[in-house]
Amino acid sequence: NYNNSSLDARISMYQNGTLLIRDVTPSDSGKYECIATSSTGSERRVVTLTVERHESVPQILEGSQQLTELFFGNQLRLDCTARGDPKPRIIWRLPSKAVVDQWHRDVKLIDAGQYVCMARNPAGENRKVYQVDIDGNPPVINGYHQNRTVIRDVASKYSRKFIDCKAEGDPTPTVTWIMPDNIFLSAPYYGSRINVHHNGTLEIRNVRPTDTAEFICMARNDGGEAVMVVQLEVTSMVRRPIFKNPFNELMLYIMLICNNTVYVYLFVASTLLKYVRKCTQDSCLCSFTFCFKCNPMF
């Protein structure tokens, strides 16, 4: 038995000239030439070898575990090998239904799901399903566990208004407010009248009637998206009178007793500000008192 290390390990030759090829494949088909030499000359013989193809359906070999649990940011690598004749082609079907030749990357929440390894050749196909679970949570706004929330809110004209948008999730969501004019403001943002704080709260200073509109808070992470629509209504605010300088304003306080009744009047700058009916008197008597720049207590 003679072996030549430069040849295929499957091929060997005996001393009697016999050639041995182990585990023949169709690629071994071809012409083999035997040459015998001696002192008197040489002799040649050509042998044609044909290896018939025997196709076999692919068989997927043991590889990665069929259930894989990962944390957000870990790297996902799934191995899948198969044997068959001819050699199978390996392709993957992702949870997104996309089909690729190979796939590995740092995982996100959207990568969770079923991965299908498919081994194919002309003889057929074989499949193996891998389930991948990824720990994490999609965004939740102000405790509302739904993708879209609509709420109504009220603000007084010229006031300062705060609208909370507390977004929770794993990984931590990013918060963006969409203003009525379709301007996107990401937290944090600080403007002349509008602020978006680090915690997602929208602040509107000096509220205007034109602020009656929809304000949309959008929270996103790799697990998904949540939206809160705030329908804001601006109302007129009844305010007590404020004098620019009370000491320069003329205040007239009059108490009139007439027909068994006491009437009290307060005039400021010739305008009647308050009228109070105090009490009744037993006798028919009419009289009045008044003062300037006084502060009567009603």
C-alpha positions as CSV (number, residue, x, y, z in Angstrom):
1,N,0.0,0.0,0.0
2,Y,1.5,3.3,-1.1
3,N,0.3,6.8,-0.1
4,N,1.4,10.1,-1.6
5,S,0.9,12.9,0.9
6,S,0.5,15.4,-2.0
7,L,-2.6,13.5,-3.2
8,D,-6.1,13.6,-1.8
9,A,-6.2,11.6,1.5
10,R,-8.9,9.5,0.0
11,I,-6.6,8.2,-2.8
12,S,-4.0,5.5,-2.4
13,M,-2.1,3.0,-4.6
14,Y,-1.1,-0.6,-3.9
15,Q,2.2,-2.0,-4.8
16,N,0.5,-4.1,-7.5
17,G,-0.5,-0.9,-9.2
18,T,-4.2,-0.8,-8.1
19,L,-5.6,2.6,-7.4
20,L,-8.0,3.1,-4.5
21,I,-10.4,6.0,-4.2
22,R,-12.4,6.1,-1.0
23,D,-15.8,7.8,-0.7
24,V,-16.1,8.6,-4.4
25,T,-18.1,11.7,-5.4
26,P,-19.3,12.9,-8.8
27,S,-16.3,15.3,-8.7
28,D,-14.0,12.2,-9.0
29,S,-15.4,11.5,-12.5
30,G,-12.8,11.7,-15.3
31,K,-9.9,9.9,-17.0
32,Y,-7.2,8.1,-15.0
33,E,-4.0,7.1,-16.8
34,C,-1.9,4.2,-15.6
35,I,1.8,4.1,-16.9
36,A,4.0,1.0,-16.5
37,T,7.7,1.4,-17.4
38,S,10.7,-1.1,-17.5
39,S,14.1,-1.3,-19.1
40,T,12.5,-2.5,-22.3
41,G,9.9,0.3,-22.6
42,S,6.6,1.6,-21.2
43,E,2.9,0.9,-21.5
44,R,0.0,3.2,-20.9
45,R,-3.7,2.5,-20.2
46,V,-6.5,5.1,-19.7
47,V,-9.5,4.3,-17.6
48,T,-12.6,6.5,-17.6
49,L,-14.4,6.8,-14.3
50,T,-18.0,7.9,-14.1
51,V,-19.5,8.4,-10.7
52,E,-23.3,8.6,-10.9
53,R,-24.9,11.2,-8.7
54,H,-27.1,9.9,-6.0
55,E,-29.1,12.9,-4.8
56,S,-30.1,13.0,-1.1
57,V,-32.4,15.3,0.7
58,P,-30.6,17.8,3.0
59,Q,-30.4,16.8,6.7
60,I,-29.8,19.7,9.1
61,L,-27.2,18.8,11.7
62,E,-27.3,19.8,15.4
63,G,-26.2,23.4,15.9
64,S,-27.5,26.2,18.0
65,Q,-30.2,25.7,20.7
66,Q,-33.7,26.0,19.3
67,L,-34.7,28.4,22.1
68,T,-32.3,31.3,22.7
69,E,-32.9,34.1,25.3
70,L,-31.0,37.3,25.0
71,F,-30.9,40.8,26.6
72,F,-31.2,43.9,24.5
73,G,-27.8,44.7,23.0
74,N,-26.4,41.2,23.0
75,Q,-25.1,39.7,19.8
76,L,-27.2,37.0,18.1
77,R,-25.5,34.3,16.2
78,L,-27.4,31.2,15.0
79,D,-25.5,28.3,13.5
80,C,-27.1,25.9,11.0
81,T,-25.3,23.3,8.9
82,A,-26.6,20.5,6.7
83,R,-25.5,17.5,4.7
84,G,-26.8,16.2,1.4
85,D,-26.0,15.6,-2.2
86,P,-25.5,17.9,-3.8
87,K,-24.3,20.2,-1.0
88,P,-27.3,22.1,0.3
89,R,-27.6,25.9,0.3
90,I,-28.4,27.4,3.7
91,I,-30.8,30.4,3.8
92,W,-32.6,32.1,6.8
93,R,-36.1,33.4,7.1
94,L,-36.2,36.2,9.7
95,P,-39.2,37.2,11.9
96,S,-39.7,40.1,9.5
97,K,-40.3,37.4,6.8
98,A,-37.1,38.6,4.9
99,V,-34.9,35.8,3.5
100,V,-31.1,36.2,3.8
101,D,-28.0,34.0,3.3
102,Q,-26.5,34.9,6.7
103,W,-27.5,37.1,9.6
104,H,-25.9,38.2,12.8
105,R,-25.9,41.5,14.7
106,D,-26.5,43.2,18.1
107,V,-30.1,42.5,18.8
108,K,-33.0,44.9,19.3
109,L,-36.4,44.1,20.7
110,I,-37.9,44.0,17.2
111,D,-35.5,41.0,16.5
112,A,-37.4,38.7,18.8
113,G,-39.4,35.9,17.1
114,Q,-38.9,32.8,15.0
115,Y,-35.8,32.3,12.8
116,V,-36.2,29.5,10.2
117,C,-33.1,27.7,8.8
118,M,-33.8,26.3,5.4
119,A,-31.4,23.8,3.7
120,R,-32.1,23.3,0.0
121,N,-30.7,21.2,-2.9
122,P,-32.3,19.7,-6.0
123,A,-33.4,16.7,-4.0
124,G,-35.5,18.7,-1.6
125,E,-35.6,21.0,1.5
126,N,-35.3,20.7,5.2
127,R,-36.2,23.3,7.9
128,K,-35.4,24.0,11.5
129,V,-37.1,26.7,13.6
130,Y,-35.2,28.7,16.2
131,Q,-37.1,30.8,18.8
132,V,-35.4,34.0,20.0
133,D,-36.7,35.8,23.0
134,I,-35.3,39.3,24.0
135,D,-35.8,40.9,27.3
136,G,-37.2,44.4,27.2
137,N,-40.3,46.5,27.3
138,P,-41.9,48.9,24.7
139,P,-42.7,52.5,25.8
140,V,-45.6,53.4,28.2
141,I,-46.7,57.0,28.5
142,N,-48.0,58.2,31.9
143,G,-49.0,54.6,32.7
144,Y,-51.3,54.2,29.7
145,H,-50.7,50.7,28.3
146,Q,-51.8,51.3,24.8
147,N,-50.1,52.5,21.6
148,R,-52.3,55.6,21.3
149,T,-54.0,57.7,24.1
150,V,-56.2,60.8,23.6
151,I,-56.8,63.1,26.5
152,R,-58.4,66.6,26.9
153,D,-56.8,69.4,28.9
154,V,-57.6,73.0,29.7
155,A,-55.3,76.0,30.2
156,S,-56.2,79.6,31.1
157,K,-55.1,82.4,28.8
158,Y,-51.8,84.1,29.7
159,S,-51.0,81.3,32.2
160,R,-48.1,78.8,32.3
161,K,-49.1,75.3,31.3
162,F,-47.3,72.0,32.1
163,I,-48.3,68.8,30.2
164,D,-46.6,65.6,31.5
165,C,-45.3,62.9,29.2
166,K,-43.5,60.4,31.5
167,A,-42.2,57.6,29.2
168,E,-41.1,54.3,30.7
169,G,-39.6,51.3,28.9
170,D,-36.5,49.2,28.4
171,P,-34.4,50.5,26.9
172,T,-35.2,54.0,28.0
173,P,-37.5,55.7,25.4
174,T,-36.8,59.0,23.7
175,V,-39.5,61.6,23.9
176,T,-40.5,64.0,21.1
177,W,-43.3,66.5,21.1
178,I,-45.1,67.3,17.8
179,M,-46.4,70.8,17.9
180,P,-49.6,72.0,16.0
181,D,-47.5,73.4,13.2
182,N,-45.8,70.0,12.7
183,I,-42.6,71.0,14.3
184,F,-40.8,68.2,16.2
185,L,-39.2,69.1,19.5
186,S,-37.0,66.4,21.2
187,A,-36.3,66.4,24.9
188,P,-34.6,68.4,26.2
189,Y,-35.5,71.6,24.3
190,Y,-35.6,75.2,25.7
191,G,-37.1,78.0,23.6
192,S,-38.4,81.5,24.2
193,R,-41.9,80.3,25.1
194,I,-41.9,76.5,24.7
195,N,-39.8,74.1,26.7
196,V,-39.5,70.3,26.7
197,H,-37.8,69.2,29.9
198,H,-35.6,66.1,30.4
199,N,-38.5,64.2,31.9
200,G,-40.6,64.8,28.8
201,T,-42.8,67.5,30.3
202,L,-44.0,70.2,27.9
203,E,-44.1,73.7,29.3
204,I,-46.0,76.5,27.5
205,R,-45.5,80.0,28.9
206,N,-47.9,82.9,28.3
207,V,-50.6,80.6,26.9
208,R,-52.4,82.1,23.9
209,P,-55.8,81.5,22.3
210,T,-54.0,80.1,19.3
211,D,-52.6,77.3,21.5
212,T,-56.0,75.7,21.4
213,A,-54.8,72.7,19.3
214,E,-53.5,69.1,19.5
215,F,-50.1,68.5,21.0
216,I,-48.6,65.0,20.4
217,C,-46.1,63.3,22.7
218,M,-44.3,60.4,21.0
219,A,-42.1,57.9,22.9
220,R,-39.9,55.5,21.1
221,N,-37.4,52.7,21.8
222,D,-36.4,49.6,20.0
223,G,-39.4,47.8,21.3
224,G,-41.9,50.1,19.6
225,E,-43.7,53.4,19.9
226,A,-46.4,55.0,22.0
227,V,-48.3,58.2,21.3
228,M,-50.3,60.5,23.6
229,V,-52.5,63.1,21.9
230,V,-53.4,66.1,24.1
231,Q,-56.3,68.2,22.9
232,L,-55.7,71.5,24.6
233,E,-58.4,74.2,25.1
234,V,-57.5,77.7,26.1
235,T,-60.1,79.5,28.1
236,S,-60.5,83.1,29.3
237,M,-59.5,83.6,32.9
238,V,-61.6,85.9,35.2
239,R,-59.1,87.9,37.1
240,R,-59.6,90.2,40.1
241,P,-59.0,94.0,39.4
242,I,-55.4,95.0,39.9
243,F,-54.5,98.7,40.2
244,K,-51.3,99.9,38.7
245,N,-50.9,102.2,41.7
246,P,-53.7,101.9,44.3
247,F,-52.6,105.0,46.1
248,N,-53.1,107.2,43.1
249,E,-56.6,105.9,42.4
250,L,-59.6,107.7,43.8
251,M,-61.6,105.3,46.0
252,L,-65.0,106.4,47.3
253,Y,-66.8,104.4,50.0
254,I,-70.5,105.3,50.6
255,M,-72.9,103.8,53.2
256,L,-76.5,104.8,52.7
257,I,-79.2,104.1,55.2
258,C,-82.7,104.5,53.8
259,N,-86.1,102.8,54.2
260,N,-84.9,100.5,57.0
261,T,-82.0,99.2,54.8
262,V,-78.3,99.8,54.9
263,Y,-76.6,100.0,51.4
264,V,-72.9,100.1,50.9
265,Y,-71.2,101.2,47.7
266,L,-67.5,101.2,46.6
267,F,-66.5,103.4,43.7
268,V,-63.0,103.4,42.1
269,A,-62.2,106.1,39.6
270,S,-65.9,106.8,39.2
271,T,-66.7,103.2,38.5
272,L,-69.0,101.2,40.9
273,L,-66.9,98.2,42.0
274,K,-69.0,96.6,44.6
275,Y,-72.4,96.9,46.2
276,V,-73.4,95.1,49.4
277,R,-76.7,95.1,51.1
278,K,-75.7,94.9,54.7
279,C,-78.7,94.9,57.0
280,T,-82.1,96.6,57.8
281,Q,-83.0,99.2,60.3
282,D,-86.2,99.5,62.4
283,S,-86.7,103.2,61.9
284,C,-87.3,105.2,58.8
285,L,-84.1,107.1,58.5
286,C,-82.0,108.1,55.5
287,S,-78.4,109.1,55.9
288,F,-75.0,108.4,54.3
289,T,-71.3,108.4,55.1
290,F,-68.3,108.3,52.7
291,C,-64.5,108.4,52.7
292,F,-61.7,108.8,50.2
293,K,-58.7,106.4,49.8
294,C,-60.1,104.1,52.3
295,N,-60.1,100.3,52.3
296,P,-63.5,99.2,53.6
297,M,-63.9,95.6,54.8
298,F,-67.1,94.0,53.5
